[in-house]
Amino acid sequence: MRHGAPETRPAVVLSLVEKYGRLFTDVQMEDVFGDGKVFVDAVARQSPAVIRALYEAEGPLTGTALAEFVRRHFDLPWQAGSHDSAVPYDDAMHHVATLWPQLTRQPVADAVLRETDTLLPLPYPYVVPGGRFSEVYYWDSYFTMLGLVESGHAALAEGMVLNFAHLIDRHGHVPNGNRTYYLSRSQPPFFFKMIECVAAGGTPAYARFLPQLKAEHGYWMAGEHLLDPGTAVSRVVRLPDGHLLNRFWDDRDEPRDESYREDVHTARDSDRPYGDVYRDLRAAAESGWDFSSRWCADPDRLSSIETTAILPVDLNSLLLGLEEAIATGCAQAGDAAGEALYRARADARREALRTYLWDNTRGHHVDYHWLRGEPRTQLSAATVVPLFLGQASHDEAARVADAVASQLLMRNGIVTTTVCSGQQWDVPNGWAPLQWMAVDGLRRYGHDTLAREIGTRWIGCIQRVHRDTGRLLEKYDVMDDKPGGGGEYPTQCGFGWTNAVLVKLKRLYPDP
């Protein structure tokens, strides 16, 4: 698992709006395929410049004529999500075993990015979530890898670590997913946890990937030295007392290519500059929680989204973990100065986390609204992330356990927030990664009974819904035995992180 220094980065990749102009906006605004992701994942049969010129000569088109033009010039992805059909497996674990090879994608032979395609080629096989998500996703993959290792597919998980190292080498960060339209943002930085996941006992794993770990840290901290107190640049914020914390961001302030129509309509519902709304929508996509009342000034209006004004506890806990991993890697490599530098950075962030992202009155971790200079009091499942990473004190962990048990624990596991907004990262939905981080974090601090309660309730839900539908899903209704809902697209089947967390939890609790 050795990996060299980062390569030279490529030229900037054009967005699909820049490539196809009016054709792209017409297809997306007309909702030609019922899902904006269909067109952005299509493969052009000619160069984009030729297709654009043909459309400008023939168009603008609408309706059937527009759909026919696209079908003549593009190979469309399979619109029906992979693995959407019910299957005759009575046992969900048996179904998971059959899905790993179906969700595995092989590397492209020449690994060359083509202008006719949005897929970023990867050098090793990888596992996709499933359904409409036919590419690898960053934070999904950590949880998927946990299940792969548990299921005897460690070599596949190791190759995925090398794929993410390749993306950092090539692009300076891990994109949201391996698509060109995801290059302007990342997702929660789990690369250091992936390395830990596949490391053989006693090996200096972090030292082997120090260039990539440092490059990812540099991506999140870019511009920090330019900041005066109370200002921000890209993903980093310097607070009035000089502490540095991070926020989610996106380098573009345009509608997302894959959700163009939805973003345009959301911006039109706002009285803010459209670019600000687009940036906040994209930043929420970087968070992985797209979308949630957690990011909104008004829980009932997505157009009130203000992601870039919020310093999230989960992101900053992960960056603290990254800084600690780099310090460990430096120690493994015999770099005492580097170790001291990153230990100091980690200590400063740990102090900032306790100052700004712990609510002693409410007894749980919170996000912080840095523009207003006040904590956001909403409880969300992100409060378990510092426990998952071993960063909470025992008193904090006990109080978080009380908050989770009294406010987040439902019939089928923990709910994402306490707000019902219609967004998919709110009531009544529960998500596999949050269940796993809660269970693992609570067990770390000795709260085994609550951990078992969460894990077994989640297992039971998945098994009951699987028995009724024959499907494994991306999200579940933790208030009832049914698929989760809400959001921009129908609930997808497959499903990478659900399968993996089920495997991990069944190993802990074989007889729930």
N, C-alpha and C positions, 0 to 999 in steps of 0.2 A: 504493500500500500504506500510505497514511496511516491512522492510527487515533487516536481521541480519548481523553480521560480515562475512567477506569472509571466505569460507571454505578452507580446505587444497587442494592444487592443485594436479592434477593427474600426473602420470608419462608421459613422453614425448611420443607422438603418432607417430608411424612410418609413413613415407611418402609411397605413393603407389609404388614408385620405390624400396624402401626398402622392402616392402611386397612381391612384385611380380617379381622383377628383370627383366630378359629378356622379359618375357611375357608382362609386362607393356610397355617397350620401343618399342617392336615390334608392339603392337597394335597402339600405338600413332604415331610412325614414318610411319607406313603403312597407316595411316589415314583410318582405317578400317570402321569407322562409319561416316566419313565426319564431325565430330565434336568431338574434344577431350574431351568434357565434358560428353559424353555418357558413356564412359568406367569408368570414375572416380566416376560416380554416380550409377554405377551398384552394385548390391548386390550379393556377392559370396554365392554359395550354399554349399560350404565346407570351411574349414579353409584356409586362404591364403597360409599357409605352404604346405598343401596337394596339392592345385592347382598349386603352383609354382613347386613342385616336379614332378607332372604329366606333366607339360609343358616341364620341363628340360629333361624328359625321352622321350617325343614325338616330341619336337620341335628341332630347330626353324621352325615355320610355316609361310607361307605367304598367301595372298589373301583369297580365299574362305575357305581354310582349317583353317586359323587363325580365321576367323570370326565364323566358326562352332565350334571351340574349345571354344571360349568365350561364345557362346550361350549355349553350354552344361553345362558350369560351373557357369554362372552368370545369374541373372535376370536383364535384361536391362531396363532402364527407357524408357518411351514412347518418341521416338525420335521426332515425330511431336510435335512441341511446343504446350502447352496447349492454348486453345482459339485462335488458328491460323485461324480458319474458320470464314468467314464473317457471320454476324448474322443479322436477319431481324428487327433491331431496327432503326427507323428513328431518334430517339432522343438519342444523346450520353449520356445524363445524365441518361436516363432509362437504357441504357446499363451498365453504371457504377454501378448502384444499383444491377443489376443482377450478376455482377462480384465479388462483395465482398465475398459472400459465396463460390464462385468457387475458389477464390484465398486463402481461409482460410485453414490452415492445423491444424489438431488436435495433441495434444501431444501424445507421445508414452506411453503406459500404465506403463511400468516398468522404463522408462527413463534411460536405460542402454546403454552406447556406446558399440557397438559390433565390433569385429575385422573384420567382414564380410561386414561392411557397413561404409560409410564415413559420414553419417548424425549424427550431434551432437544433441542428444535428448534435447527437451525443455519442461518445465513443464506446459506451458500454450499455448492455441491456438495462432496462428500467421498468418500473411498475407505475401505471397510471391509475387514477382513481376509478374511472369507469363512466359509463353514460356519455354525456356530451363532453366530458373532460378526457380527451384522448392524448394528452401530453402530461409530462411530469409536473407536479406542483411542489413548491419548496417545503412549506411547513407540513403539508400532508405527508410528505415522504418520510419524515422522521418517524411518525407513528406507524406508517406502513412498514418501515424497516424493522421496528420492534417485533412486529408479527412475522416478518420474513425470517428473522434470526430464530425466533421461537419455533417456527415451522420447519426448520432445517434448510433454509435457503440463504445461509450466511454469505455465500459467494455472490449472490445477486445483490444483497444489501451492500457488500463491499464495493461492487462495481458502481452502485448508485452514489457512494461517497466520492469515488473518483470522477463521476459525472459532475457532481456539484463543484469539486475542485477545478475541473475543466471550465465550468461556467465562470467561476471567479477569475481564473487565469485569463479567460477570453474577454470578459465583459466588466471585470472589476467588482462584480457582485453576483449573487444568485438571483436571477430574475424571478418574478412571481411564478412563472412557468416557462417551459422552453418553447416560447413563441416570440416572434419579433415584436408583437404588440404588447408584450409584457416587459420589455427591456427597460422601460422608464421607471420601474419600481421593483421592489423586492417583496419579501414576506417576513414574518417573524424569524429572526436569525437562529435557526436550530442546527447549523452546520457543526458546531462544536459538540452538540449532543449526538449527532450522527456518528462522528468519529468515536465517541465514547461507546456508542451502541455496538460497533463492530470491532472494537479493539480487543486483541487477545490479552489475557491477563498478564500484567507486569510489563507490557511493551510501552515504550515512550511515544504513544500515539500522537499527542499534540505536537511534539517536535517535528514529526514527519510532515505536518501540514501547516507549520508556522507561517510560511509566506501567504497562504490563502486565508488563514485566520486573521492575520494582521491586515490583509487587503480588505477583508469584509469589515473589520472594525474601522478602517479608514473610510470606507464608503459611508458608514453611518455617521461618522464624526467629521465629514468633509466640511471645511469652512469654520471649524470651531475657533481657530486663532484670530478670525476676523471679528469676533463678536464682542460687543460691549454688554455690560449687564442689562438684562431686560430685553434682549433682542434675539432673533433667530435667523438661521440660514439653512435652507434645505431641511435636513432631518435632525438638526441639533439646536438646542435652546440654551442660552446662558441666562440663568435666573438672576434676580437683583442682588443676591448675596454671592454671586460668582459661580455657584454650582452649575454643572452641565448635566442636562437630561435630554432625552430624545423623544421625537414624535414621528408619526408616520407621515409620509410625503409621497409625491410623484413628480418626476421632472417635467411632466407636461400638464398644461391647464386647458385641455380640450376634452370633448366627450371620449370615453373609452371606445376604442374601435369595436370591441366585442359586444358593447351595450350602448351603441351610439344613440339609438332612438330613445331609450329609457333616460339617458343622461340629458339629452336635449329637453325632454319634457319636464324632468326634475328641475333643471335650471330655469325654465320658463315659469315654474311655480314659485320662484324665489324673487325677492326684491333686491338681491345682491348681484354684483357683477358676475356674469356667467362663468368667467374663468375661475373665480374663487370657488364657485359651486363644483365645477368640474374637478378642480384640484382636490377638494375635500372628498368627493366621491372616489377618486382614484386613490387617495391616501387611505380611505377605509378599505379599499380592495387590497392595499398593501398589508393592512392589519390582519387579513384573513376573515375578519368579522364583517363581511359585506352582505347585508347591512344590519345595523342595530341602533336602538335608541341610545345606546352608549355614546354615540358620536353626534347626537342631535340636540340642539337647544330646545326644540319642541319634539317630544317623543312621537307625536302623531304626524309630523311632517318631515319627510326625508329631505325636502329642500332646505330645511334649517340645519343641515349637516355642517359640522365645524371641526372635523377631525384634526386639522392642522393646529388648532388652538388647544389641543389636549395632549398631555404627557401621560401615556398609558403605563400602568404598573407592569403588565406582562412584557411589553417591549423592553422596558428598562431593567427588569429582572433578567431577561435573556442577555442583554448587553453586559450586565454585571457578570453573568456566567461566562460570557465570551472573554471578558477581560481577565477573569480568573483562569480560564483555560489557556490564554496566551501566556500569562505569567508562569503557569505550570510548564507549558511547552518550552519557554525560555530556560527554565530551570533544568528541564530534561536535556536541552541542547548546550548547557553550560554557559548560558548568557546571563550572568548575574545582574548586569546593568539593565537588561531588558526585563528581567523578572521584577526588579525593584520598581521600574517605571510602571508596569502594568498592575503590580500589587497596589501601588499608590493610586492609580486610576480607579481600581476596583474599590478601594477604601473610600475614596471621595464619592463614588456613585452610591455605595452602600449608605453613607451618611445622608446623601440627598434623598434616597428612597425612604429612609426613616423620617426625614423632615417633611417631605412633600406628599408621599404616597401611602402613608400609614395614618389612618384616622383613629386616634386613640379613644375618642368619644364613642364612636360606633363599633369599634372593635373589629375592623376589617380593612384591607387595603383598598385604596381608591385611586382613580385617575385625578390629574390636576389640570385645571384650566389656567394655563400660564398667562393668557392675555388679561383675564380678570383677577389673577392672583388669588385664586381660591380653589379648594378641592371640589371635585364633583362627588356628591354624596351617594350616588346610585351604587348599590351593591351589584356586582356581576361575578361570574365564575372566574374571572381573571384574578380574583383575590387568592386563588389556590396556587398560582404560579410561583410566588416566592417560597411556598412550602415544597413544591415539586423540585425546586432548585436548591433547597436546603438553606435558604437565606433568611428565614424568619427566626425570631427568638422563640423559645418554647412557650412563653406567655402569649406572644402574638399568634402562634399556631393554635393554641387552645381557644383563643377568642375567635379566630377564623373558623375553627371547627364548630363552635357554637352558632356562628352566623350562617354557615352552610347548612347545618342541621335544622335550624329554625326557619330559614327563609328561602333556601335554594333546593332543598331535598324534596322531591316529589315522588309519586308512585313508582316511576320508572327510572330514577336517577336524578341528577341535578339539572336544573333549568339554567339557561344561559344568563338571563337577567330576571328581574322581578316585574318587568314591564311588558304588556301585551300591545304591540305596535303594528303587527302585520308583517314586520320584517323577520327574516329567517333566523337571525341571531338574537331573538327575544322569546319570551313566553309564547307558546308552550314548548318550544323546541329544546332538545338536548342533543349534544354532539359528542362523538366518541373521544376526540382528543381532550375535551374538558373533563370527561368522566375519568380518563386514565390519569391525567395530572392531579385530579382530586384524590383518587385512590392512592396513587403512588406517594403524593405529598403528605397525606394524612398518615399513612403507614410509617413514613420516615420519622414522624414526630410521636408515634405511639398511639395514634387514634385509630386503632385497628377495628373497633366495632363499627364506627361510622364509615370507615373505608369499605368494610365488608358490606354494609347496608347499601352504599352507593353502587358498588360493583355488582352485587347479586341482583339488585333491582334492574340495573341496565342489562345484564345478561338475560334476565327473564323477559324483558321487553323485546329484545332482539329475537329471542326464540319464539315468542308468541306471534309477533308480526311475521316472522319467517314461516311459521306454520300456517298462518292465514293467507299469505301472499306468495310464498316461494321466493321471496326477494330479500337481499341484503341492501340496505339503504344508506344514503349519506347522512341522514338526520332522522330523528324520531320525536314523536309527541310524548313528552315525559309525564303528561297528565292522563294519557289514555293509551291503549294498545293500538296505535296506528302510526302511519308514516308522518313525519314532520311536514310542514308546509310553509307558505309565505315566500317572499322574495321574488326574484326576477324570472325564475324558470321553474318547471316542475321538479319535484324531488327525484333525484337520480339514483340509479341502481349500480351495483358493482360489488362493494364500494371499498376502496383501499383501506382507509383508516378505520372504518367500522369493522372490517374483517380482522384487521390486525389487533385492535383493542379487544375484540371478542376472544381471540386466541390467547392474549396475555391474561385477561381476566379469568378465563376458564382454567388456566394453569394455576392461578391463585385460589380460585373458588370452584373446584370441579363439581361440587354438588350443592349448588345454591338453593 
